[in-house]
Amino acid sequence: MELSTTIKTNDELEFVIFCIENIALRHGLNASNVYATIKDNSADLIHKYIVPGYEFLHTQDKDYILDDIEEAIKQQR
């Protein structure tokens, strides 16, 4: 998704936090470092991928969500 979107609701904010925290837990990383990675440079996956995809992504199971975001991170590198 190339559409850039801001966080508009508490549900979207909680979902972004859920994604960051669970990616960090999955890889034994600091959540601040995960945030920096997905917010870094032009990738800004929070506003260009996670928030625009919220309606679909939040209905999926945790492993699907994390796998999907990790794949998006790989594609941005």
Backbone atoms as SQL, in Angstrom:
CREATE TABLE atoms (id INTEGER PRIMARY KEY, chain TEXT, resi INTEGER, resn TEXT, atom TEXT, x REAL, y REAL, z REAL);
INSERT INTO atoms VALUES
  (1, 'A', 1, 'MET', 'N', 0.841, -1.172, 0.000),
  (2, 'A', 1, 'MET', 'CA', 0.000, 0.000, 0.000),
  (3, 'A', 1, 'MET', 'C', 0.886, 1.235, 0.000),
  (4, 'A', 2, 'GLU', 'N', 0.667, 2.119, -0.894),
  (5, 'A', 2, 'GLU', 'CA', 1.460, 3.340, -0.969),
  (6, 'A', 2, 'GLU', 'C', 0.751, 4.531, -0.336),
  (7, 'A', 3, 'LEU', 'N', -0.500, 4.391, 0.008),
  (8, 'A', 3, 'LEU', 'CA', -1.279, 5.454, 0.608),
  (9, 'A', 3, 'LEU', 'C', -0.731, 5.768, 1.996),
  (10, 'A', 4, 'SER', 'N', -0.454, 7.035, 2.260),
  (11, 'A', 4, 'SER', 'CA', 0.035, 7.435, 3.572),
  (12, 'A', 4, 'SER', 'C', -1.139, 7.910, 4.411),
  (13, 'A', 5, 'THR', 'N', -1.272, 7.344, 5.599),
  (14, 'A', 5, 'THR', 'CA', -2.411, 7.630, 6.452),
  (15, 'A', 5, 'THR', 'C', -1.951, 7.902, 7.881),
  (16, 'A', 6, 'THR', 'N', -2.600, 8.854, 8.525),
  (17, 'A', 6, 'THR', 'CA', -2.293, 9.119, 9.923),
  (18, 'A', 6, 'THR', 'C', -3.177, 8.256, 10.821),
  (19, 'A', 7, 'ILE', 'N', -2.736, 8.069, 12.037),
  (20, 'A', 7, 'ILE', 'CA', -3.503, 7.311, 13.017),
  (21, 'A', 7, 'ILE', 'C', -4.669, 8.173, 13.465),
  (22, 'A', 8, 'LYS', 'N', -5.880, 7.652, 13.307),
  (23, 'A', 8, 'LYS', 'CA', -7.077, 8.444, 13.596),
  (24, 'A', 8, 'LYS', 'C', -7.837, 7.999, 14.850),
  (25, 'A', 9, 'THR', 'N', -7.641, 6.755, 15.259),
  (26, 'A', 9, 'THR', 'CA', -8.426, 6.245, 16.384),
  (27, 'A', 9, 'THR', 'C', -7.514, 5.567, 17.412),
  (28, 'A', 10, 'ASN', 'N', -8.036, 5.392, 18.600),
  (29, 'A', 10, 'ASN', 'CA', -7.300, 4.661, 19.635),
  (30, 'A', 10, 'ASN', 'C', -7.068, 3.216, 19.212),
  (31, 'A', 11, 'ASP', 'N', -8.034, 2.632, 18.499),
  (32, 'A', 11, 'ASP', 'CA', -7.881, 1.255, 18.033),
  (33, 'A', 11, 'ASP', 'C', -6.689, 1.130, 17.083),
  (34, 'A', 12, 'GLU', 'N', -6.536, 2.081, 16.186),
  (35, 'A', 12, 'GLU', 'CA', -5.394, 2.056, 15.265),
  (36, 'A', 12, 'GLU', 'C', -4.082, 2.220, 16.027),
  (37, 'A', 13, 'LEU', 'N', -4.059, 3.128, 16.992),
  (38, 'A', 13, 'LEU', 'CA', -2.858, 3.344, 17.797),
  (39, 'A', 13, 'LEU', 'C', -2.499, 2.074, 18.570),
  (40, 'A', 14, 'GLU', 'N', -3.491, 1.469, 19.205),
  (41, 'A', 14, 'GLU', 'CA', -3.253, 0.233, 19.949),
  (42, 'A', 14, 'GLU', 'C', -2.752, -0.874, 19.034),
  (43, 'A', 15, 'PHE', 'N', -3.255, -0.927, 17.812),
  (44, 'A', 15, 'PHE', 'CA', -2.822, -1.939, 16.855),
  (45, 'A', 15, 'PHE', 'C', -1.364, -1.723, 16.456),
  (46, 'A', 16, 'VAL', 'N', -0.988, -0.486, 16.211),
  (47, 'A', 16, 'VAL', 'CA', 0.412, -0.183, 15.868),
  (48, 'A', 16, 'VAL', 'C', 1.322, -0.600, 17.025),
  (49, 'A', 17, 'ILE', 'N', 0.936, -0.282, 18.237),
  (50, 'A', 17, 'ILE', 'CA', 1.719, -0.661, 19.413),
  (51, 'A', 17, 'ILE', 'C', 1.793, -2.187, 19.538),
  (52, 'A', 18, 'PHE', 'N', 0.662, -2.845, 19.331),
  (53, 'A', 18, 'PHE', 'CA', 0.619, -4.318, 19.352),
  (54, 'A', 18, 'PHE', 'C', 1.624, -4.892, 18.360),
  (55, 'A', 19, 'CYS', 'N', 1.651, -4.351, 17.145),
  (56, 'A', 19, 'CYS', 'CA', 2.558, -4.841, 16.109),
  (57, 'A', 19, 'CYS', 'C', 4.011, -4.657, 16.522),
  (58, 'A', 20, 'ILE', 'N', 4.343, -3.466, 16.978),
  (59, 'A', 20, 'ILE', 'CA', 5.718, -3.167, 17.381),
  (60, 'A', 20, 'ILE', 'C', 6.157, -4.067, 18.538),
  (61, 'A', 21, 'GLU', 'N', 5.334, -4.155, 19.557),
  (62, 'A', 21, 'GLU', 'CA', 5.701, -4.949, 20.726),
  (63, 'A', 21, 'GLU', 'C', 5.857, -6.430, 20.390),
  (64, 'A', 22, 'ASN', 'N', 4.981, -6.949, 19.557),
  (65, 'A', 22, 'ASN', 'CA', 5.040, -8.369, 19.247),
  (66, 'A', 22, 'ASN', 'C', 6.169, -8.726, 18.288),
  (67, 'A', 23, 'ILE', 'N', 6.524, -7.835, 17.391),
  (68, 'A', 23, 'ILE', 'CA', 7.701, -8.069, 16.555),
  (69, 'A', 23, 'ILE', 'C', 8.945, -8.064, 17.447),
  (70, 'A', 24, 'ALA', 'N', 8.994, -7.135, 18.390),
  (71, 'A', 24, 'ALA', 'CA', 10.120, -7.073, 19.323),
  (72, 'A', 24, 'ALA', 'C', 10.217, -8.365, 20.144),
  (73, 'A', 25, 'LEU', 'N', 9.107, -8.826, 20.683),
  (74, 'A', 25, 'LEU', 'CA', 9.106, -10.060, 21.465),
  (75, 'A', 25, 'LEU', 'C', 9.528, -11.258, 20.621),
  (76, 'A', 26, 'ARG', 'N', 9.043, -11.327, 19.409),
  (77, 'A', 26, 'ARG', 'CA', 9.342, -12.452, 18.521),
  (78, 'A', 26, 'ARG', 'C', 10.843, -12.575, 18.270),
  (79, 'A', 27, 'HIS', 'N', 11.529, -11.441, 18.196),
  (80, 'A', 27, 'HIS', 'CA', 12.944, -11.448, 17.843),
  (81, 'A', 27, 'HIS', 'C', 13.867, -11.081, 19.004),
  (82, 'A', 28, 'GLY', 'N', 13.301, -10.931, 20.187),
  (83, 'A', 28, 'GLY', 'CA', 14.114, -10.583, 21.357),
  (84, 'A', 28, 'GLY', 'C', 14.771, -9.221, 21.223),
  (85, 'A', 29, 'LEU', 'N', 14.052, -8.285, 20.636),
  (86, 'A', 29, 'LEU', 'CA', 14.574, -6.939, 20.409),
  (87, 'A', 29, 'LEU', 'C', 13.897, -5.936, 21.328),
  (88, 'A', 30, 'ASN', 'N', 14.480, -4.768, 21.408),
  (89, 'A', 30, 'ASN', 'CA', 13.893, -3.656, 22.126),
  (90, 'A', 30, 'ASN', 'C', 12.807, -3.037, 21.244),
  (91, 'A', 31, 'ALA', 'N', 11.648, -2.761, 21.813),
  (92, 'A', 31, 'ALA', 'CA', 10.539, -2.194, 21.038),
  (93, 'A', 31, 'ALA', 'C', 10.910, -0.856, 20.405),
  (94, 'A', 32, 'SER', 'N', 11.766, -0.083, 21.066),
  (95, 'A', 32, 'SER', 'CA', 12.204, 1.201, 20.505),
  (96, 'A', 32, 'SER', 'C', 12.977, 0.995, 19.213),
  (97, 'A', 33, 'ASN', 'N', 13.794, -0.052, 19.157),
  (98, 'A', 33, 'ASN', 'CA', 14.540, -0.347, 17.934),
  (99, 'A', 33, 'ASN', 'C', 13.622, -0.802, 16.807),
  (100, 'A', 34, 'VAL', 'N', 12.614, -1.599, 17.143),
  (101, 'A', 34, 'VAL', 'CA', 11.644, -2.035, 16.135),
  (102, 'A', 34, 'VAL', 'C', 10.895, -0.820, 15.603),
  (103, 'A', 35, 'TYR', 'N', 10.463, 0.058, 16.491),
  (104, 'A', 35, 'TYR', 'CA', 9.781, 1.281, 16.072),
  (105, 'A', 35, 'TYR', 'C', 10.663, 2.079, 15.108),
  (106, 'A', 36, 'ALA', 'N', 11.914, 2.259, 15.458),
  (107, 'A', 36, 'ALA', 'CA', 12.834, 3.023, 14.605),
  (108, 'A', 36, 'ALA', 'C', 12.978, 2.374, 13.233),
  (109, 'A', 37, 'THR', 'N', 13.011, 1.045, 13.193),
  (110, 'A', 37, 'THR', 'CA', 13.154, 0.330, 11.926),
  (111, 'A', 37, 'THR', 'C', 11.941, 0.539, 11.029),
  (112, 'A', 38, 'ILE', 'N', 10.733, 0.413, 11.591),
  (113, 'A', 38, 'ILE', 'CA', 9.555, 0.528, 10.726),
  (114, 'A', 38, 'ILE', 'C', 9.157, 1.976, 10.457),
  (115, 'A', 39, 'LYS', 'N', 9.696, 2.899, 11.226),
  (116, 'A', 39, 'LYS', 'CA', 9.417, 4.320, 11.020),
  (117, 'A', 39, 'LYS', 'C', 10.510, 4.985, 10.185),
  (118, 'A', 40, 'ASP', 'N', 11.633, 4.296, 10.047),
  (119, 'A', 40, 'ASP', 'CA', 12.835, 4.834, 9.412),
  (120, 'A', 40, 'ASP', 'C', 12.616, 5.269, 7.967),
  (121, 'A', 41, 'ASN', 'N', 13.312, 6.292, 7.599),
  (122, 'A', 41, 'ASN', 'CA', 13.406, 6.873, 6.253),
  (123, 'A', 41, 'ASN', 'C', 12.089, 6.844, 5.469),
  (124, 'A', 42, 'SER', 'N', 12.166, 6.633, 4.195),
  (125, 'A', 42, 'SER', 'CA', 10.979, 6.712, 3.336),
  (126, 'A', 42, 'SER', 'C', 10.046, 5.524, 3.517),
  (127, 'A', 43, 'ALA', 'N', 10.524, 4.465, 4.151),
  (128, 'A', 43, 'ALA', 'CA', 9.680, 3.283, 4.318),
  (129, 'A', 43, 'ALA', 'C', 8.441, 3.621, 5.157),
  (130, 'A', 44, 'ASP', 'N', 8.629, 4.266, 6.296),
  (131, 'A', 44, 'ASP', 'CA', 7.544, 4.631, 7.223),
  (132, 'A', 44, 'ASP', 'C', 6.365, 3.667, 7.143),
  (133, 'A', 45, 'LEU', 'N', 6.630, 2.413, 7.480),
  (134, 'A', 45, 'LEU', 'CA', 5.606, 1.379, 7.367),
  (135, 'A', 45, 'LEU', 'C', 4.410, 1.611, 8.278),
  (136, 'A', 46, 'ILE', 'N', 4.587, 2.413, 9.308),
  (137, 'A', 46, 'ILE', 'CA', 3.439, 2.698, 10.180),
  (138, 'A', 46, 'ILE', 'C', 2.361, 3.432, 9.397),
  (139, 'A', 47, 'HIS', 'N', 2.745, 4.510, 8.715),
  (140, 'A', 47, 'HIS', 'CA', 1.759, 5.340, 8.022),
  (141, 'A', 47, 'HIS', 'C', 1.492, 4.929, 6.575),
  (142, 'A', 48, 'LYS', 'N', 2.384, 4.126, 6.014),
  (143, 'A', 48, 'LYS', 'CA', 2.199, 3.710, 4.621),
  (144, 'A', 48, 'LYS', 'C', 1.737, 2.267, 4.472),
  (145, 'A', 49, 'TYR', 'N', 1.761, 1.497, 5.569),
  (146, 'A', 49, 'TYR', 'CA', 1.366, 0.090, 5.457),
  (147, 'A', 49, 'TYR', 'C', 0.461, -0.373, 6.598),
  (148, 'A', 50, 'ILE', 'N', 0.902, -0.184, 7.834),
  (149, 'A', 50, 'ILE', 'CA', 0.144, -0.728, 8.960),
  (150, 'A', 50, 'ILE', 'C', -1.187, -0.005, 9.144),
  (151, 'A', 51, 'VAL', 'N', -1.162, 1.322, 9.219),
  (152, 'A', 51, 'VAL', 'CA', -2.413, 2.067, 9.426),
  (153, 'A', 51, 'VAL', 'C', -3.356, 1.932, 8.225),
  (154, 'A', 52, 'PRO', 'N', -2.882, 2.108, 6.980),
  (155, 'A', 52, 'PRO', 'CA', -3.806, 1.914, 5.850),
  (156, 'A', 52, 'PRO', 'C', -4.353, 0.490, 5.769),
  (157, 'A', 53, 'GLY', 'N', -3.572, -0.495, 6.252),
  (158, 'A', 53, 'GLY', 'CA', -4.013, -1.883, 6.208),
  (159, 'A', 53, 'GLY', 'C', -4.738, -2.344, 7.451),
  (160, 'A', 54, 'TYR', 'N', -4.972, -1.422, 8.376),
  (161, 'A', 54, 'TYR', 'CA', -5.574, -1.765, 9.662),
  (162, 'A', 54, 'TYR', 'C', -6.862, -2.562, 9.517),
  (163, 'A', 55, 'GLU', 'N', -7.776, -2.121, 8.694),
  (164, 'A', 55, 'GLU', 'CA', -9.087, -2.786, 8.580),
  (165, 'A', 55, 'GLU', 'C', -8.948, -4.260, 8.225),
  (166, 'A', 56, 'PHE', 'N', -8.005, -4.590, 7.371),
  (167, 'A', 56, 'PHE', 'CA', -7.774, -5.990, 7.026),
  (168, 'A', 56, 'PHE', 'C', -6.889, -6.679, 8.058),
  (169, 'A', 57, 'LEU', 'N', -5.754, -6.066, 8.365),
  (170, 'A', 57, 'LEU', 'CA', -4.764, -6.723, 9.216),
  (171, 'A', 57, 'LEU', 'C', -5.296, -7.072, 10.602),
  (172, 'A', 58, 'HIS', 'N', -6.068, -6.187, 11.203),
  (173, 'A', 58, 'HIS', 'CA', -6.485, -6.450, 12.587),
  (174, 'A', 58, 'HIS', 'C', -7.458, -7.618, 12.710),
  (175, 'A', 59, 'THR', 'N', -7.957, -8.102, 11.582),
  (176, 'A', 59, 'THR', 'CA', -8.864, -9.257, 11.611),
  (177, 'A', 59, 'THR', 'C', -8.109, -10.576, 11.482),
  (178, 'A', 60, 'GLN', 'N', -6.800, -10.509, 11.271),
  (179, 'A', 60, 'GLN', 'CA', -5.984, -11.714, 11.074),
  (180, 'A', 60, 'GLN', 'C', -5.373, -12.167, 12.391),
  (181, 'A', 61, 'ASP', 'N', -4.841, -13.396, 12.394),
  (182, 'A', 61, 'ASP', 'CA', -4.190, -13.852, 13.620),
  (183, 'A', 61, 'ASP', 'C', -2.804, -13.221, 13.757),
  (184, 'A', 62, 'LYS', 'N', -2.272, -13.282, 14.969),
  (185, 'A', 62, 'LYS', 'CA', -1.027, -12.591, 15.293),
  (186, 'A', 62, 'LYS', 'C', 0.119, -13.008, 14.379),
  (187, 'A', 63, 'ASP', 'N', 0.287, -14.299, 14.147),
  (188, 'A', 63, 'ASP', 'CA', 1.403, -14.745, 13.310),
  (189, 'A', 63, 'ASP', 'C', 1.292, -14.212, 11.890),
  (190, 'A', 64, 'TYR', 'N', 0.081, -14.193, 11.347),
  (191, 'A', 64, 'TYR', 'CA', -0.105, -13.645, 9.997),
  (192, 'A', 64, 'TYR', 'C', 0.295, -12.172, 9.970),
  (193, 'A', 65, 'ILE', 'N', -0.171, -11.418, 10.952),
  (194, 'A', 65, 'ILE', 'CA', 0.121, -9.975, 11.014),
  (195, 'A', 65, 'ILE', 'C', 1.630, -9.742, 11.074),
  (196, 'A', 66, 'LEU', 'N', 2.303, -10.441, 11.987),
  (197, 'A', 66, 'LEU', 'CA', 3.739, -10.243, 12.157),
  (198, 'A', 66, 'LEU', 'C', 4.512, -10.683, 10.915),
  (199, 'A', 67, 'ASP', 'N', 4.142, -11.823, 10.343),
  (200, 'A', 67, 'ASP', 'CA', 4.797, -12.288, 9.111),
  (201, 'A', 67, 'ASP', 'C', 4.622, -11.270, 7.990),
  (202, 'A', 68, 'ASP', 'N', 3.425, -10.721, 7.873),
  (203, 'A', 68, 'ASP', 'CA', 3.122, -9.757, 6.811),
  (204, 'A', 68, 'ASP', 'C', 3.950, -8.478, 6.978),
  (205, 'A', 69, 'ILE', 'N', 4.023, -7.971, 8.182),
  (206, 'A', 69, 'ILE', 'CA', 4.800, -6.756, 8.432),
  (207, 'A', 69, 'ILE', 'C', 6.292, -7.013, 8.230),
  (208, 'A', 70, 'GLU', 'N', 6.773, -8.165, 8.689),
  (209, 'A', 70, 'GLU', 'CA', 8.184, -8.498, 8.488),
  (210, 'A', 70, 'GLU', 'C', 8.525, -8.615, 7.003),
  (211, 'A', 71, 'GLU', 'N', 7.617, -9.149, 6.224),
  (212, 'A', 71, 'GLU', 'CA', 7.835, -9.223, 4.773),
  (213, 'A', 71, 'GLU', 'C', 7.889, -7.817, 4.170),
  (214, 'A', 72, 'ALA', 'N', 7.043, -6.941, 4.632),
  (215, 'A', 72, 'ALA', 'CA', 7.060, -5.553, 4.155),
  (216, 'A', 72, 'ALA', 'C', 8.379, -4.870, 4.521),
  (217, 'A', 73, 'ILE', 'N', 8.898, -5.173, 5.720),
  (218, 'A', 73, 'ILE', 'CA', 10.191, -4.608, 6.128),
  (219, 'A', 73, 'ILE', 'C', 11.290, -5.107, 5.186),
  (220, 'A', 74, 'LYS', 'N', 11.291, -6.392, 4.892),
  (221, 'A', 74, 'LYS', 'CA', 12.299, -6.949, 3.988),
  (222, 'A', 74, 'LYS', 'C', 12.239, -6.306, 2.601),
  (223, 'A', 75, 'GLN', 'N', 11.041, -6.064, 2.121),
  (224, 'A', 75, 'GLN', 'CA', 10.880, -5.475, 0.789),
  (225, 'A', 75, 'GLN', 'C', 11.357, -4.028, 0.740),
  (226, 'A', 76, 'GLN', 'N', 11.363, -3.352, 1.874),
  (227, 'A', 76, 'GLN', 'CA', 11.795, -1.960, 1.920),
  (228, 'A', 76, 'GLN', 'C', 13.305, -1.817, 1.991),
  (229, 'A', 77, 'ARG', 'N', 14.010, -2.894, 2.300),
  (230, 'A', 77, 'ARG', 'CA', 15.479, -2.825, 2.444),
  (231, 'A', 77, 'ARG', 'C', 16.149, -2.866, 1.111);
